[in-house]
Amino acid sequence: MSAYIHEVPAWVIPVFVALVIVFALLRRVNVFEAFVEGAKEGVPMATRLVPYLVAMIVAVGLFRDSGAMDLLSHLLLPVLDALQVPAEILPLAVMRPVSGGSALAVTTELLHSYGPDSFIGRLASTMQGSTDTTLFVLTVYFGAVGIRKSRHALSVGLIGDLSGIVAAVFICNLVFG
């Protein structure tokens, strides 16, 4: 059984692509032409996304490099201790809603420093999978389609991120603490 568990993921994407092509051929869709048309539509969208991506990358870099992250960690230390949240996890909790790449870098640093089987490593991994890059999603996708009024989407997304972080801390303390 374990041999199948290791082999199945390697075949999922090729089988899915083959099924899409077979289904398209059965429906008499010119697969190559449809692919080329989709690619043509994607180029202008990618061009529109570049300024938003650059702005997000610069903002994340400024936040970390300015020392604001360290100041925030220091100010919230008493609250984190009371809630049984390791202070080392705060940069991940702050960065995850902003940027997936930065959050992954923070998670990688935590895993290298504390190990994947440590409480901090498990909590970081759980938080990485329990939250989303809300600000990135709003910036890129809303910017791409021209949505300007994103107030409710922002608040709901951040509430969802906070819920994911709280749940990750609670469950990790319950299971691994």
N, C-alpha and C positions, 0 to 999 in steps of 0.2 A: 504493500500500500504506500509506503514512504517513497518508493521509486516513482509512483504516479504523481505524488504531491510535488516532487521536484521537476518532473517533466511537463506537467500541465501548463504552468506559467510561461514556459518557453514557446508553447504552441498557441496560446490564446490570441495574440495579435495577428500572426499569419493566418490562422483559421478565420478570424473575424474579417480580415481584408479579403480573403478568398470568397467568403460568403457574400460580402457586399458586391463583389464583382459578379459572382454567379447570379445573384438576385437582379442586379442591373441588367445583365445580358438577357435574362428571362423576360424582363420588362422592355427589352429592346432599347435600352439607353446606351448612347455612345459614351462609355466610361471615360475615355481619354478626353473627349471634348468637354464633358462635364467638369472634369478635373481642371482643365485649362481655364475654363470660365470662372471657376471658383478662385483659382490663383489670381486671375486678373482683378477680381473684386477685392482680394486680400491686399494687394500692393497699395492702393490708395489708403486703405484703413491702417496699414502699418505705418505709412507716412504721417497720418494724423495722430497716431499714438506716440511717436517718438518724443515730442515736447513734454507730454505728460510723464513719460518714463524718466526722462532726464530730470525733470523737476522733482520727482519722487526720490530718485537716487541722491540728488544733491541735498534734499531736506533730511534724509536719513543720515547721510554722512555728517552734516552739520550738527545734528542732534547728538550723535555719539562723540564726535571729535571736540565739541565745545565743552564737554564735561557735564552737560545737562543730565545725562544718564546717571553719572556718578552722584550728582547732587540729589537727584530723585531717589536713588537707592538709599543714600544716607538719611534723607528726611523720612522715608517710609519704614526704616528699620524697626522702630518700636511696634508699629502696627503688624508688620510681617512676623515678628517674633510671637506676638499674641495669637496670631492666626496659624501658627506652626508652618509658616512658609519660609523656606530657606531664602535668604537675601540674594543668593547667587542666581536665583531663578527670575528675579525682577527684570533684568534686561530682556530676557526672552518674552516675558509677559507684555512688556512695553513695545518691543519690536515686532512681535507676531502680527498684530493688526495693521502695521505699517508696511512691512516689506517681508516677503517670503524668503528672499535671498539673505537678508540680514538675520532673520530669525533662524534660518538654517545654519548660518555661520556661528551664531551664538550657541545653538544646540550642539554643534560640532565641538566648539570650545569646551562646553560643559562636559560632553562625553569624553573628550580627551583628558580633561583635568580630573574628573571624578570617577570616570568609568561608566559603562552602560548598565552595570548591575547595581550601581549605587542608588540611593534614594533620589538624589538630584538628577542622575542620568535617567532614571525611570520617569520622574516627574517631567523633565524636559521633553522626553519622547512623547509622553501622554499629552502634554500641552501642545506640542507641535501638531499632533493629529486631532486635537479637540477644538482648534480655533482656525480662523481663516484670516487672510490678508485683506481685511475690510477696506482700509483706506486705499490700498493698491487697486482693489477691484472697482471701487467707486471712481477713482481717478481715471483708470484706464478705460473701463467699459462704458461708464457714463459719459466720459469725455469723447469716446469714439462715436457714440450715437447722438451726442449733443444734448443730453439731459442736464439741465442747469439746477433744478430744484431737487436736491438730494438729501434734504434735512431729515426726513423720516427714515430713509434708507440708512443713513449714517447712524442715527441713534439705535435703530433696530440691530444693525450689524455689530455695533460696539457692545450692546447689551448681550448679543449672542456670544461675542468673544469673551466678555466677562463671565458669562455663564459657563462657557467651556473651561476657562481658567479655574474658576471656583470648583467645578465638578472634578477637574483633573487633580487639584490639590486634595479635595475631600476623598476621592477614591484612592489616590496613591497613599494618603495617610492611613486609610482604612485597610488597604491590601498590603502595603509594603512598610508602613510606619511602625 
